[in-house]
Amino acid sequence: MYTILLVGIGGFIGAILRYTLGGWIQNGFINFPVGTLTINTIGSFLLGLIMYLSEYQGLFSNETRIFLTIGIMGAFTTLSTFGYESFRLLDDSKLMLMAINVVSTVLFSIMAVYFGKIVALSISTYFLRGS
């Protein structure tokens, strides 16, 4: 039950962050879902950072990892919104924008996870050296 509460509280936080940050970023962009793209990129970076710090460096407890990744990041990232917005671009005959959205989201998300790993390894190295 405790784990379910951690996920739920994290999901609450992640959903609010997604709504406020995504809306703020999207403001002024009419034809392209830059808010969703940015949220997915940030979320991928943070997920990569947290997972590498947790699983490979032991920085976070299992409960903290679940709270941050399944809870906050699970609600923060927006794959279903990405799918819907991509389909809407296709449905509106905006093939080029749909292709840009799909390719950039996939590439940026994978690169962001990689950068999260690099930052996690740098943080770990810094702390292992004793500052």
Residue, then its C-alpha position, 0 to 999 in steps of 0.5 A: m500500500y505504501t508503494i501505491l501511495l508513493v506512485g500516486i503522490g508522485g503522479f500527482i506532482g508529475a501531472i501538475l508539472r506537466y500541465t503547467l510547464g508544458g502549457w507555458i512552453q507551448n504558449g505561442f506555438i500554434n502549429f507544432p507541439v513543442g510543449t510535448l516535445t520538450i516535456n518528453t525530452i526533459g522527462s527522458f533526461l531526468l529518467g535516465l539520470i535517476m535510473y543510472l544514479s539509482e541502479y548503477q550508483g545506489l544513490f536512491s533507495n528503491e522507494t525513492r526511485i519508484f516515487l521519482t520514476i514511476g510516479i513523477m516521471g510517469a505522469f510528467t512524460t507524455l507519450s499518449t499526448f505525443g501519439y495524439e498530437s502526431f496523429r492530429l498533424l497527420d489528420d490535418s495533412k501536415l505530413m512534414l510536421m508530423a514526421i519532424n515531431v515523430v523523429s525529433t521526439v524519438l531522437f531527443s528522448i534517446m539522446a536525453v536518456y544518454f545525457g542523463k547517464i553521462v551526468a549521473l556518471s559525472i556526479s558519481t565520479y565527483f562524489l567518489r573522489g570526495s568532492 
